[in-house]
């Protein structure tokens, strides 16, 4: 019984390691066009927070948005997608 429990714990630990590696290999991407704008801007970052910062800076500079309305932030969050990161590897 102890061997089975130890094996189950090892399998769980391996699964968590694989999940963490896989998550690290994923990046976030946002296309301005996916938020309804006629714009080819694409932001890519490791986290949603970084994407939001990039999107806010872009909105201010290119679309002259001094303030970002809550509904735009909601639309941006909904438009963020995960993609395979090109700079990480197992």
C-alpha positions in Angstrom: 0.0 0.0 0.0 2.9 2.4 0.8 4.4 1.7 -2.6 1.1 2.5 -4.4 0.8 5.7 -2.4 4.4 6.7 -3.2 3.8 5.9 -6.9 0.7 8.0 -6.9 2.5 10.9 -5.3 5.4 10.6 -7.9 2.9 10.6 -10.8 1.1 13.6 -9.3 4.5 15.4 -8.9 5.5 14.6 -12.5 2.1 15.8 -13.8 2.5 19.1 -11.9 6.0 19.6 -13.3 4.7 19.0 -16.9 1.8 21.4 -16.3 4.2 24.1 -15.0 6.5 23.6 -18.0 3.6 23.7 -20.4 2.2 26.8 -18.9 5.6 28.5 -19.1 5.6 27.6 -22.8 2.4 29.6 -23.4 2.4 33.3 -24.2 -0.6 35.7 -24.3 -1.5 37.5 -27.5 -3.9 40.3 -28.2 -4.9 41.6 -31.6 -6.4 45.1 -31.6 -8.6 44.0 -34.5 -10.2 41.3 -32.2 -11.4 44.2 -30.0 -13.3 45.7 -32.9 -10.7 48.2 -34.1 -9.5 48.6 -37.7 -5.9 48.2 -36.5 -3.2 45.6 -37.1 -1.5 46.1 -33.7 -0.6 42.8 -32.0 0.7 42.6 -28.4 2.4 39.5 -27.1 3.5 39.0 -23.5 3.9 36.3 -20.8 1.0 37.5 -18.6 -2.4 39.1 -19.0 -1.2 42.0 -16.9 1.6 42.7 -19.3 -0.9 42.5 -22.2 -3.2 45.0 -20.5 -0.3 47.4 -20.0 0.7 47.1 -23.7 -2.8 47.5 -24.8 -3.4 50.6 -22.7 -0.2 52.2 -23.9 -1.3 51.4 -27.5 -4.8 52.8 -27.0 -3.5 56.0 -25.6 -0.8 56.6 -28.3 -2.6 55.3 -31.4 -6.3 55.6 -30.7 -6.1 58.8 -28.6 -7.9 57.2 -25.6 -7.0 59.2 -22.5 -9.0 56.8 -20.3 -9.8 53.2 -21.0 -13.5 52.5 -20.3 -14.4 49.4 -18.3 -16.2 47.9 -21.2 -13.0 48.1 -23.4 -11.0 46.5 -20.6 -13.6 43.7 -20.5 -13.4 43.3 -24.3 -9.6 43.2 -24.2 -9.5 40.5 -21.5 -12.0 38.5 -23.6 -9.9 38.9 -26.7 -6.6 37.7 -25.1 -5.5 34.3 -26.4 -2.8 31.9 -25.4 -0.3 30.8 -28.0 2.7 28.6 -28.1 5.7 30.7 -26.9 8.5 30.7 -29.5 11.4 31.5 -27.1 11.0 28.8 -24.4 11.6 25.1 -24.6 11.3 22.0 -22.4 
